[in-house]
Amino acid sequence: MKNPYETEERAAFRETVRRWVADKITPNADAWDEAGDVPWEIHEQAGALGAFGFGVSEKYGGLGFDDCFMRAAFSEEFAKCGATGVPAALGGRGISIGPIEKLASEDIKDLCLKDIVSGTKGSSLAITEPSGGSDVARLKTTAKKDGNHYVINGSKTFITGGMKSDYFVVGARTGDEGLAGISLFFVEADAPGFSRTEIERKMGWWASDTATLYFDDVRVPAENMLGDENLGFIQIMHNFNYERLAMIAGMVGMMKVCLDASIDYAKERETFGRLLIKSQVIRHKIADMSARIDMVEAYLNQICHQANEGEMPVAEICKGKFSASKALEFCASEAMQIWGGAAYLRGNPVERIYREVKVNAIGGGSEEIMRDLAVRQMGL
Ligand SMILES: Cc1cc2nc3c(=O)[nH]c(=O)nc-3n(C[C@H](O)[C@H](O)[C@H](O)COP(=O)(O)OP(=O)(O)OC[C@H]3O[C@@H](n4cnc5c(N)ncnc54)[C@H](O)[C@@H]3O)c2cc1C
């Protein structure tokens, strides 16, 4: 579908990413998914492409500009590898760079930002806790002031990239109960009292490590607070916008793989003496998939345009995310049906995408919470 906001620069960036994915990622995606790991050089290659440099100053190796269309193009093209555990393995960095770039002291940025942006080192965002992820305002991890330090106690779970990250952006309670008592902290993985364990045997995102983190009297300098005390909730919500935008774009990429794979298969597979593509039932499935993809893509383009104009469209991002995960659920399911038993076999891209539907419906804000936030943005 034609993007009215496409420019030569954006098209060139997309093409560069597309070629990188086709050459370096797609041929290995299934093997990495099965192995549960992505070689570290892929993080560095993504860094060299500028994937982690949006909105980051050139001083720290960033691009020196931001562009939501390019962010979306990267996520969409990367997801087309058909094993989204691979992009997810790099994804912790994408959702934690923003708070570091925007809120950290120059000393902290000097320490870590260049390495994170280049893909040399990993970073993760740690908000969700064993007691829950939807209700961020109720998080329980505490950070108590002790002289010119804070002492962090508590636990985080489902942290993407958490086993390998060197740096963490951690939400902790510094004030009263509720959303006005939360602050963000920069924590290094070698801080005494910090430990982590891997969450094994997930439904999907096999190539991406997911961790539970433990903070047992972890002392960090007061300077490690990111932004203002007790204003962390607003910063977390702001950061979610970019995560959700990237997830919508990734879902567009996955849906396109489902559609293309369905068309290719239906053009070759014969049943009842004729090609599947001649069957009206199959043709309607393809029309329905294509329509849903177009609608999510057009909506995403509008979101990117508004975000670039400086009007972050929070309600639309929420509506876009749950609409995209519902559309992905539909496209993945219809693609499975068109392929029949062949897609039930491990390693088929349609099978891989089908098992990634739920993480998109739950992670980064579940469908229920997205609907709730969208309605609140309507003033209800
Ligand atoms: C693979 C994976 C990677 C992740 N990576 C990260 C990460 O890097 N960093 C991070 O901080 N978190 C991460 N998460 C956590 C994710 O953001 C949470 O799983 C998500 O926010 C939901 O929280 P929860 O699982 O605790 O569900 P809960 O908050 O316990 O909710 C359970 C269910 O109830 C629904 N629900 C909750 N409240 C309501 C309500 N009022 N009305 C109706 N329904 C409701 C929810 O939608 C959900 O479906 C990841 C999760 C997964 C699965």
The ligand as a Gaussian input file, in Angstrom:
#p B3LYP/6-31G(d) Opt

LIG

0 1
 C        7.823000     -12.269000      26.262000
 C        7.542000     -11.064000      27.109000
 C        8.479000     -10.045000      27.164000
 C        8.266000      -8.942000      28.009000
 N        9.251000      -7.975000      28.107000
 C        9.136000      -7.016000      29.073000
 C       10.202000      -6.088000      29.323000
 O       11.240000      -6.079000      28.645000
 N       10.072000      -5.202000      30.345000
 C        8.953000      -5.156000      31.127000
 O        8.906000      -4.338000      32.031000
 N        7.911000      -6.009000      30.908000
 C        7.975000      -6.931000      29.911000
 N        6.938000      -7.812000      29.679000
 C        5.769000      -7.765000      30.549000
 C        4.495000      -7.284000      29.893000
 O        4.562000      -5.901000      29.686000
 C        3.349000      -7.732000      30.811000
 O        3.220000      -9.134000      30.678000
 C        2.052000      -7.041000      30.476000
 O        2.113000      -5.677000      30.772000
 C        0.877000      -7.660000      31.266000
 O        1.202000      -7.784000      32.611000
 P        0.988000      -9.196000      33.357000
 O        1.511000     -10.256000      32.488000
 O        1.555000      -9.085000      34.720000
 O       -0.558000      -9.386000      33.436000
 P       -1.527000      -8.798000      34.562000
 O       -1.271000      -7.352000      34.745000
 O       -1.479000      -9.664000      35.760000
 O       -2.933000      -9.000000      33.852000
 C       -3.416000     -10.314000      33.551000
 C       -4.459000     -10.220000      32.440000
 O       -5.547000      -9.486000      32.917000
 C       -5.832000      -8.395000      32.071000
 N       -6.235000      -7.257000      32.894000
 C       -5.492000      -6.639000      33.833000
 N       -6.206000      -5.659000      34.401000
 C       -7.409000      -5.657000      33.815000
 C       -8.601000      -4.877000      33.954000
 N       -8.672000      -3.873000      34.835000
 N       -9.645000      -5.143000      33.152000
 C       -9.603000      -6.142000      32.260000
 N       -8.513000      -6.938000      32.073000
 C       -7.435000      -6.678000      32.838000
 C       -4.574000      -8.102000      31.301000
 O       -4.869000      -7.564000      30.058000
 C       -3.941000      -9.478000      31.212000
 O       -4.407000     -10.082000      30.036000
 C        7.082000      -8.866000      28.769000
 C        6.118000      -9.876000      28.664000
 C        6.333000     -10.969000      27.853000
 C        5.283000     -12.034000      27.787000

